[in-house]
């Protein structure tokens, strides 16, 4: 068959381009989700056992973060603004609006996945705090006051959920250019990173709290994706549906 007359899929295969199938996305998603839950368990175990190395890293970084905020002009106001805009309910609302937009575009499967992810994170993240009931960092002159337990960070859980949703939307589902996809994912990752850092620089969470929260939010998103969000296999010769 003449190269110019080949279907696009055959031309991509001939050029050696790897094409992700629904089953391959499922394998990758399951592997990452399992690894995330393992890391989350190990973090919780280290905190429960009060491992010296982990506590030393946590307290050192927390003290450095608070000190940096105190000495930076406008540092406290800046990080407070980041934390306010990155509140879990704000990020959840953004995702709900994204789900509505997908419904309007007849992407029902993706919309349901996002809504289930938001519900899971809303229920699981707060419910996981009493498991370890870890006290928050204590300061003689705190920059701000927060109630509740420290592990995992609710802000970080919502941020991890958000950036994972963006990644899964941009790469398996869209036909946009690679540059556009990388740009969107990079911006989402930057926003999520700033939200997570704000919890340390305001002195209301330890590093392991933030890591645990981000991993929890991402893992819940992947679980929901594997159940309802991923593409479904289609018979040979048929286009894989994305709704």
Backbone bond lengths (Angstrom), bond angles and torsions (degrees), N, CA, C in turn:
res aa  C-N    CA-C-N  psi(-1)  N-CA   C-N-CA  omega(-1)  CA-C   N-CA-C  phi
1 X - - - 1.469 - - 1.531 109.55 -
2 X 1.319 115.55 133.55 1.455 119.76 178.28 1.516 110.39 -58.94
3 X 1.359 116.62 137.95 1.467 121.44 -177.16 1.524 111.65 -57.73
4 X 1.340 116.52 -39.37 1.469 120.09 -177.58 1.522 111.31 -67.94
5 X 1.378 117.43 -24.22 1.456 120.53 -177.62 1.512 112.96 -91.57
6 X 1.355 117.37 -5.32 1.455 120.00 -178.94 1.525 110.94 -69.88
7 X 1.324 116.22 146.40 1.470 119.13 173.35 1.521 110.03 -62.23
8 X 1.344 117.58 154.33 1.470 121.07 -179.43 1.515 112.79 -54.03
9 X 1.348 117.70 -38.22 1.462 119.39 -177.59 1.521 111.19 -64.51
10 X 1.377 116.25 -40.08 1.457 119.42 179.00 1.515 111.19 -69.30
11 X 1.343 116.32 -36.73 1.469 118.60 178.53 1.518 110.24 -64.01
12 X 1.348 117.24 -39.27 1.475 119.44 179.37 1.520 110.51 -66.26
13 X 1.352 117.13 -39.92 1.448 120.05 178.49 1.515 111.23 -65.12
14 X 1.335 115.85 -40.68 1.459 119.69 179.71 1.515 110.78 -64.40
15 X 1.316 116.41 -32.59 1.468 119.91 -179.66 1.511 111.68 -79.69
16 X 1.330 117.40 -3.69 1.452 119.70 177.62 1.504 113.54 86.83
17 X 1.333 118.02 14.32 1.460 120.52 -179.91 1.518 109.68 -78.71
18 X 1.332 117.26 131.66 1.458 121.94 178.45 1.515 110.01 -77.45
19 X 1.348 116.14 130.62 1.460 121.54 -179.70 1.521 108.29 -112.39
20 X 1.299 116.93 119.88 1.454 121.58 179.59 1.531 110.56 -75.20
21 X 1.328 116.94 127.81 1.449 121.86 174.68 1.522 108.96 -96.96
22 X 1.351 117.71 163.65 1.465 119.72 177.30 1.514 113.24 -53.12
23 X 1.361 117.50 -41.08 1.463 120.11 -178.79 1.522 111.72 -66.48
24 X 1.338 117.37 -35.89 1.465 119.29 179.49 1.522 110.98 -69.15
25 X 1.347 116.89 -38.70 1.471 119.22 175.16 1.513 110.50 -62.49
26 X 1.328 117.94 -38.67 1.463 121.62 179.60 1.519 110.77 -64.44
27 X 1.322 117.49 -42.33 1.470 120.38 179.67 1.514 111.27 -63.84
28 X 1.338 116.05 -45.88 1.464 119.75 178.73 1.524 110.82 -63.07
29 X 1.313 117.42 -44.82 1.461 120.67 -179.73 1.515 112.53 -62.19
30 X 1.351 116.52 -43.03 1.464 120.41 179.76 1.522 110.66 -64.94
31 X 1.325 117.16 -42.25 1.465 120.96 179.53 1.527 111.17 -60.85
32 X 1.325 115.91 -47.14 1.463 119.71 -178.92 1.522 111.01 -65.43
33 X 1.339 117.32 -42.09 1.464 120.86 -179.97 1.524 111.05 -61.36
34 X 1.332 117.11 -44.44 1.469 120.63 179.14 1.527 110.48 -62.50
35 X 1.329 117.01 -44.75 1.464 120.46 178.70 1.527 111.23 -60.85
36 X 1.325 116.56 -40.13 1.465 119.95 179.66 1.523 111.44 -64.36
37 X 1.315 117.37 -42.46 1.466 119.78 178.69 1.530 111.55 -66.73
38 X 1.325 116.46 -34.53 1.470 119.87 176.73 1.528 110.55 -65.15
39 X 1.334 116.70 -46.49 1.465 120.58 178.52 1.522 110.51 -62.37
40 X 1.326 116.89 -41.29 1.462 121.12 178.76 1.528 110.85 -61.41
41 X 1.327 116.64 -42.90 1.465 120.40 177.50 1.520 111.27 -62.34
42 X 1.330 116.93 -43.66 1.465 120.51 -179.27 1.529 111.58 -65.34
43 X 1.331 116.71 -38.02 1.463 119.64 176.22 1.529 110.55 -62.27
44 X 1.330 115.95 -47.32 1.461 119.84 178.82 1.510 112.17 -61.33
45 X 1.340 116.68 -40.16 1.462 120.58 178.99 1.527 111.10 -64.63
46 X 1.327 116.69 -42.35 1.465 120.51 179.12 1.526 111.11 -62.16
47 X 1.327 116.11 -39.60 1.475 119.76 178.84 1.527 109.99 -69.02
48 X 1.331 116.61 -42.59 1.465 120.38 -179.56 1.529 111.51 -62.53
49 X 1.336 116.41 -40.39 1.465 120.98 -179.89 1.523 112.60 -81.25
50 X 1.336 115.53 -5.58 1.470 121.40 179.83 1.535 111.18 54.03
51 X 1.308 115.90 50.41 1.460 120.75 178.36 1.519 110.10 -61.08
52 X 1.317 116.24 131.08 1.464 120.75 -173.42 1.527 112.45 -60.23
53 X 1.326 116.01 -43.10 1.463 119.21 -177.11 1.527 110.79 -62.16
54 X 1.331 116.15 -42.84 1.464 120.29 -179.33 1.524 110.51 -66.98
55 X 1.330 116.94 -45.11 1.465 120.60 179.66 1.522 111.25 -63.64
56 X 1.338 116.11 -37.41 1.464 119.56 -179.93 1.530 110.89 -64.70
57 X 1.342 116.24 -43.74 1.464 119.90 178.68 1.525 109.94 -64.16
58 X 1.323 116.40 -44.24 1.467 121.18 -179.48 1.529 111.78 -58.93
59 X 1.324 116.31 -51.34 1.471 120.00 -176.19 1.527 111.44 -67.99
60 X 1.328 116.87 -37.08 1.471 120.11 179.95 1.521 111.03 -64.93
61 X 1.337 116.51 -47.64 1.466 120.13 -178.80 1.522 110.65 -68.05
62 X 1.337 117.34 -38.33 1.461 120.12 178.90 1.524 111.16 -62.72
63 X 1.334 116.32 -44.57 1.466 120.68 179.36 1.526 110.91 -64.46
64 X 1.325 116.94 -41.02 1.474 120.45 178.54 1.526 110.83 -64.62
65 X 1.325 116.56 -41.32 1.461 120.36 -179.76 1.511 112.46 -62.20
66 X 1.338 117.14 -47.28 1.460 120.93 179.89 1.520 110.85 -65.06
67 X 1.338 116.60 -41.26 1.466 120.54 179.23 1.532 110.74 -63.03
68 X 1.321 116.82 -41.03 1.467 120.65 179.45 1.518 110.94 -63.69
69 X 1.312 116.83 -40.30 1.466 120.63 179.57 1.521 111.08 -66.30
70 X 1.326 116.93 -40.82 1.463 120.82 -179.70 1.527 111.70 -63.57
71 X 1.334 116.60 -37.17 1.458 120.41 -174.53 1.521 113.56 -89.37
72 X 1.326 117.29 -9.94 1.469 120.42 179.42 1.520 109.57 -90.58
73 X 1.326 116.12 132.63 1.466 120.50 179.25 1.530 109.89 -65.19
74 X 1.320 116.18 119.27 1.463 120.54 -178.87 1.504 113.74 74.36
75 X 1.326 117.54 11.96 1.458 120.74 -176.37 1.517 112.81 -62.63
76 X 1.321 116.11 -45.31 1.459 119.81 -178.97 1.535 111.55 -62.83
77 X 1.335 116.56 -43.09 1.470 120.41 179.89 1.529 110.67 -64.74
78 X 1.321 116.58 -40.29 1.464 120.81 -179.31 1.534 111.08 -62.65
79 X 1.339 116.73 -51.65 1.455 119.90 -177.65 1.527 111.82 -68.22
80 X 1.333 116.73 -31.41 1.466 119.51 176.40 1.526 110.42 -65.76
81 X 1.337 116.37 -40.64 1.463 120.17 177.99 1.527 111.07 -63.97
82 X 1.342 116.58 -41.61 1.470 120.08 177.76 1.527 110.43 -61.18
83 X 1.340 116.13 -44.66 1.463 120.53 -179.60 1.531 111.62 -65.04
84 X 1.329 116.31 -37.87 1.473 119.85 -179.95 1.527 110.94 -66.83
85 X 1.328 116.57 -46.04 1.462 119.75 179.41 1.530 111.79 -70.11
86 X 1.339 116.06 -23.90 1.460 120.08 -178.68 1.511 113.40 -100.80
87 X 1.320 117.56 21.47 1.462 120.07 177.12 1.530 110.56 -58.97
88 X 1.328 116.64 147.31 1.473 119.11 -179.77 1.521 114.06 -52.71
89 X 1.316 117.76 -42.73 1.471 119.80 -178.75 1.520 112.12 -65.87
90 X 1.327 117.07 -31.59 1.465 120.20 176.80 1.528 109.92 -66.36
91 X 1.341 116.50 -47.71 1.461 120.27 -179.42 1.524 111.53 -66.10
92 X 1.332 116.37 -36.88 1.465 119.15 176.65 1.523 111.02 -63.69
93 X 1.318 116.14 -39.57 1.472 119.80 178.99 1.523 111.01 -63.99
94 X 1.320 116.62 -40.12 1.469 120.76 177.52 1.519 110.27 -58.89
95 X 1.326 116.87 -43.86 1.457 120.14 -178.90 1.531 111.81 -69.63
96 X 1.317 117.38 -36.94 1.466 120.10 176.81 1.532 109.97 -62.50
97 X 1.328 117.01 -41.82 1.466 120.64 177.06 1.525 111.09 -63.85
98 X 1.344 115.99 -37.77 1.464 119.68 176.66 1.533 110.59 -63.56
99 X 1.336 116.06 -39.78 1.468 120.13 177.93 1.521 111.29 -63.43
100 X 1.326 116.89 -40.83 1.464 120.83 177.99 1.532 110.78 -62.59
101 X 1.347 114.73 -41.90 1.466 119.01 178.07 1.525 110.99 -62.22
102 X 1.333 116.95 -39.17 1.465 119.95 178.39 1.527 111.39 -67.13
103 X 1.320 116.36 -37.31 1.466 119.56 176.46 1.525 110.98 -61.80
104 X 1.329 115.64 -40.58 1.466 120.03 178.49 1.524 111.38 -63.95
105 X 1.314 116.13 -27.43 1.472 120.64 178.58 1.532 111.71 -94.96
106 X 1.333 116.59 12.55 1.455 123.76 177.99 1.530 112.41 62.36
107 X 1.321 115.29 38.26 1.464 121.47 173.56 1.528 108.09 -107.74
108 X 1.329 115.34 64.85 1.463 121.10 -171.71 1.520 112.40 -63.28
109 X 1.331 117.31 -41.32 1.469 119.99 -178.21 1.524 111.16 -60.54
110 X 1.314 116.41 -45.04 1.465 119.88 179.42 1.521 111.37 -66.44
111 X 1.325 116.37 -40.04 1.464 120.34 -179.52 1.524 110.94 -62.72
112 X 1.332 116.49 -44.53 1.468 120.61 179.20 1.525 110.36 -63.85
113 X 1.330 116.36 -41.63 1.472 120.12 177.42 1.528 111.17 -57.08
114 X 1.324 117.17 -47.79 1.463 120.23 -178.83 1.522 111.17 -63.73
115 X 1.313 117.16 -42.63 1.469 120.56 -179.79 1.532 110.96 -64.11
116 X 1.329 117.32 -41.78 1.466 120.42 177.33 1.520 110.58 -64.51
117 X 1.326 116.47 -39.34 1.464 120.63 177.64 1.526 110.88 -60.16
118 X 1.325 116.39 -45.46 1.467 120.37 -179.73 1.528 110.47 -62.54
119 X 1.324 116.83 -42.92 1.471 120.39 179.61 1.533 110.33 -63.42
120 X 1.330 116.75 -44.68 1.463 120.66 178.98 1.522 111.77 -58.78
121 X 1.330 115.71 -49.12 1.470 119.25 -178.17 1.522 111.06 -64.87
122 X 1.337 116.87 -39.48 1.456 121.11 -179.72 1.528 111.66 -62.22
123 X 1.331 116.59 -35.09 1.460 120.88 -178.78 1.528 112.84 -86.17
124 X 1.328 115.77 -45.49 1.460 120.06 -170.29 1.537 112.85 -77.27
125 X 1.329 117.73 -42.95 1.470 119.70 -176.28 1.534 112.20 -58.88
126 X 1.349 120.03 -51.90 1.468 118.77 177.95 1.533 112.67 -65.77
127 X 1.337 116.85 -34.94 1.467 120.22 -177.48 1.523 112.19 -69.76
128 X 1.344 117.44 -22.35 1.468 120.24 -178.69 1.529 113.02 -81.45
129 X 1.324 117.47 -16.37 1.474 119.69 -177.88 1.532 113.61 -61.57
130 X 1.355 119.80 -43.44 1.473 118.87 -178.53 1.526 114.29 -68.51
131 X 1.329 118.84 -12.27 1.466 120.55 -177.46 1.529 110.20 -59.08
132 X 1.319 117.54 -48.75 1.465 121.65 177.27 1.527 111.82 -98.96
133 X 1.350 115.21 -25.32 1.468 120.99 -179.37 1.531 111.06 48.79
134 X 1.313 115.21 49.44 1.471 121.06 -176.66 1.526 110.41 -77.09
135 X 1.331 117.31 129.95 1.474 119.25 177.22 1.530 110.91 -66.88
136 X 1.313 115.84 149.21 1.462 120.24 175.76 1.522 109.84 -74.33
137 X 1.342 117.08 162.96 1.471 119.34 174.99 1.530 111.10 -57.04
138 X 1.310 115.96 141.50 1.464 121.73 -178.78 1.526 109.90 -109.61
139 X 1.335 115.97 133.24 1.457 121.86 -179.71 1.529 109.43 -132.90
140 X 1.325 114.97 146.79 1.470 118.37 179.21 1.523 111.36 -66.55
141 X 1.335 116.17 -34.76 1.468 121.34 177.01 1.527 107.92 -131.33
142 X 1.321 117.66 82.60 1.468 120.83 -175.48 1.523 112.56 -65.32
143 X 1.325 115.56 147.88 1.463 121.24 177.00 1.524 110.82 -74.19
144 X 1.308 116.26 -34.11 1.464 122.28 177.60 1.514 108.10 -155.92
145 X 1.310 117.09 163.60 1.454 121.64 -178.17 1.524 109.97 -116.07
146 X 1.320 115.65 135.88 1.460 121.92 178.24 1.522 108.42 -132.62
147 X 1.318 115.91 142.10 1.462 120.80 177.88 1.524 109.94 -96.01
148 X 1.317 116.10 166.18 1.451 120.13 175.65 1.518 113.27 90.84
149 X 1.335 114.41 175.78 1.464 120.92 -178.78 1.530 110.82 -78.03
150 X 1.328 114.47 166.85 1.464 119.75 -171.06 1.525 113.93 -93.58
151 X 1.342 117.40 -34.73 1.470 120.27 -175.03 1.521 110.82 -110.98
152 X 1.331 117.60 128.89 1.471 128.80 -5.54 1.527 110.58 -89.23
153 X 1.325 116.22 166.27 1.461 121.52 178.51 1.531 110.29 -71.67
154 X 1.340 116.29 125.79 1.468 120.23 177.87 1.518 112.22 -67.32
155 X 1.343 116.29 -40.06 1.472 119.82 176.66 1.527 110.33 -58.88
156 X 1.333 116.40 -45.70 1.463 120.68 -177.58 1.520 111.21 -66.83
157 X 1.344 117.48 -36.18 1.466 120.14 178.54 1.523 110.79 -62.92
158 X 1.324 116.81 -44.71 1.462 120.14 178.55 1.522 111.16 -66.01
159 X 1.339 116.83 -38.50 1.464 120.55 179.09 1.523 111.00 -66.51
160 X 1.341 116.89 -41.83 1.463 120.28 177.34 1.517 111.87 -63.17
161 X 1.324 115.73 -39.22 1.472 120.80 176.12 1.531 110.42 -61.23
162 X 1.328 116.31 -47.48 1.463 120.74 -176.63 1.518 111.93 -61.05
163 X 1.322 117.60 -49.20 1.463 119.83 -175.51 1.527 110.47 -68.49
164 X 1.329 118.59 -32.26 1.469 120.36 177.60 1.522 110.76 -68.77
165 X 1.326 117.22 -40.03 1.468 120.45 175.60 1.526 110.02 -59.51
166 X 1.316 117.03 -45.36 1.466 120.75 -179.23 1.527 110.69 -61.58
167 X 1.330 116.65 -44.68 1.468 120.16 179.96 1.528 110.80 -60.90
168 X 1.324 116.87 -46.55 1.458 120.02 -178.17 1.523 112.44 -68.55
169 X 1.320 117.01 -29.69 1.463 119.92 176.59 1.525 111.39 -74.20
170 X 1.319 116.40 -39.49 1.462 120.16 -173.17 1.518 113.54 -75.77
171 X 1.321 118.24 -38.38 1.456 118.36 -170.97 1.525 115.15 -92.58
172 X 1.333 120.88 -53.33 1.468 116.52 -179.22 1.512 114.05 -75.39
173 X 1.341 118.22 -25.48 1.458 119.56 -165.45 1.515 115.17 -102.95
174 X 1.289 118.67 -31.57 1.462 118.89 -171.03 1.518 111.78 -93.73
175 X 1.312 115.67 153.89 1.447 120.39 175.96 1.511 112.11 -102.39
176 X 1.324 116.04 13.43 1.463 119.35 -177.50 1.516 110.39 -69.47
177 X 1.324 115.86 169.50 1.448 120.52 -178.49 1.515 110.56 -67.07
178 X 1.327 115.41 156.54 1.462 120.79 -179.91 1.521 110.55 -60.78
179 X 1.326 117.22 -38.66 1.473 120.51 -179.85 1.519 111.12 -61.35
180 X 1.331 116.99 -43.62 1.461 120.31 179.40 1.515 111.00 -63.90
181 X 1.317 116.65 -42.12 1.458 120.17 -179.03 1.527 111.42 -65.63
182 X 1.322 116.48 -44.79 1.472 120.31 179.46 1.527 110.59 -63.32
183 X 1.326 116.64 -38.26 1.468 120.42 179.43 1.522 111.46 -63.40
184 X 1.334 116.46 -46.75 1.470 120.38 -179.23 1.526 110.62 -63.59
185 X 1.334 116.68 -45.74 1.469 120.43 179.87 1.521 110.88 -63.70
186 X 1.334 117.45 -39.48 1.463 120.97 179.78 1.522 111.49 -64.17
187 X 1.334 116.98 -41.79 1.466 120.32 178.09 1.526 111.33 -64.94
188 X 1.327 116.53 -41.98 1.469 119.98 178.37 1.526 110.98 -64.47
189 X 1.324 116.68 -40.35 1.464 120.85 178.95 1.524 110.70 -65.79
190 X 1.332 117.20 -39.89 1.467 121.01 177.86 1.519 110.73 -62.11
191 X 1.323 116.80 -46.59 1.474 120.31 179.50 1.524 110.97 -61.75
192 X 1.335 116.66 -45.01 1.462 120.06 179.97 1.524 111.27 -63.57
193 X 1.331 116.45 -39.05 1.471 120.34 179.46 1.527 111.59 -64.82
194 X 1.325 116.87 -41.83 1.464 120.43 178.25 1.527 111.20 -63.45
195 X 1.333 116.20 -40.97 1.468 120.07 178.39 1.529 110.06 -61.45
196 X 1.321 116.87 -44.74 1.463 120.67 179.27 1.528 111.33 -64.45
197 X 1.320 116.72 -43.65 1.470 120.40 -179.61 1.521 111.49 -64.15
198 X 1.327 117.27 -31.98 1.466 119.83 -178.55 1.519 111.47 -60.92
199 X 1.317 117.18 -31.25 1.460 120.63 -179.20 1.530 111.50 -69.36
200 X 1.333 115.77 -32.44 1.473 120.28 177.89 1.523 110.37 -79.16
201 X 1.333 117.40 -45.26 1.456 120.95 -176.49 1.531 112.74 -71.10
202 X 1.323 117.09 -19.18 1.465 120.21 173.99 1.527 111.83 -91.43
203 X 1.331 115.97 -4.82 1.458 120.29 174.70 1.508 115.17 76.14
204 X 1.325 118.93 23.65 1.467 120.92 -177.68 1.529 112.44 -106.85
205 X 1.337 116.94 -5.57 1.467 120.37 177.99 1.522 110.13 -146.89
206 X 1.324 114.33 154.19 1.459 121.31 171.26 1.528 109.50 -88.46
207 X 1.332 115.49 167.20 1.459 120.18 179.19 1.519 111.36 -59.05
208 X 1.339 117.70 -43.52 1.465 119.87 -178.69 1.523 111.92 -66.46
209 X 1.334 117.56 -28.11 1.472 119.92 175.31 1.517 110.58 -63.80
210 X 1.312 115.00 -43.34 1.463 120.77 -178.18 1.528 110.87 -69.18
211 X 1.330 116.08 -44.79 1.468 119.28 178.14 1.525 110.54 -61.45
212 X 1.328 116.28 -44.86 1.461 119.76 179.57 1.514 112.52 -61.63
213 X 1.328 116.76 -41.68 1.460 120.34 178.95 1.515 112.37 -64.08
214 X 1.328 116.70 -47.22 1.463 120.63 -179.11 1.527 111.12 -62.32
215 X 1.327 116.79 -41.40 1.466 120.77 179.33 1.527 110.44 -65.95
216 X 1.331 116.88 -41.66 1.466 120.49 179.37 1.524 111.18 -61.32
217 X 1.338 117.41 -47.92 1.458 120.79 179.48 1.511 112.55 -60.72
218 X 1.333 116.25 -41.33 1.462 120.50 179.46 1.518 111.40 -67.55
219 X 1.335 117.09 -42.24 1.460 120.69 -178.44 1.526 111.44 -65.03
220 X 1.322 117.03 -41.81 1.470 120.10 178.03 1.528 110.93 -62.13
221 X 1.317 115.89 -39.07 1.466 120.66 178.26 1.525 110.86 -63.16
222 X 1.324 116.72 -42.63 1.467 120.60 -179.89 1.527 111.25 -66.56
223 X 1.338 117.15 -39.58 1.463 120.22 178.71 1.527 110.08 -60.80
224 X 1.329 116.46 -46.73 1.466 120.00 178.86 1.528 110.92 -63.08
225 X 1.324 116.44 -37.17 1.473 120.72 179.76 1.526 110.98 -64.45
226 X 1.333 115.61 -42.42 1.463 119.54 -179.11 1.523 111.59 -66.17
227 X 1.331 116.82 -31.35 1.463 120.56 -177.38 1.527 111.89 -80.99
228 X 1.336 117.20 -47.02 1.473 119.20 -173.17 1.524 114.98 -128.03
229 X 1.318 118.65 -16.96 1.457 118.98 -169.61 1.502 116.49 -95.13
230 X 1.337 117.51 -25.04 1.461 119.29 -172.87 1.526 111.52 -73.21
231 X 1.341 116.53 159.65 1.468 119.63 178.56 1.519 111.27 -62.18
232 X 1.328 115.49 151.80 1.461 119.73 176.86 1.520 108.91 -101.24
233 X 1.296 116.04 141.87 1.462 119.20 -179.49 1.529 110.41 -65.19
234 X 1.320 115.30 140.07 1.473 120.93 178.81 1.510 109.36 -114.12
235 X 1.331 118.39 156.80 1.465 121.52 177.31 1.529 109.91 -61.59
236 X 1.316 117.17 155.09 1.467 120.15 178.44 1.514 111.58 -54.15
237 X 1.326 115.25 135.18 1.451 120.54 179.23 1.495 114.81 88.77
238 X 1.362 116.54 -4.80 1.436 120.93 178.44 1.499 110.23 -110.26
239 X 1.302 116.74 145.46 1.459 122.55 179.94 1.529 109.68 -73.21
240 X 1.346 117.03 135.96 1.458 120.48 178.29 1.513 109.75 -67.53
241 X 1.334 118.77 126.02 1.467 120.53 -178.63 1.497 110.55 -70.29
242 X 1.326 116.27 151.34 1.455 120.45 178.78 1.508 110.48 -123.42
243 X 1.320 117.62 26.88 1.452 121.27 177.62 1.520 109.28 -125.93
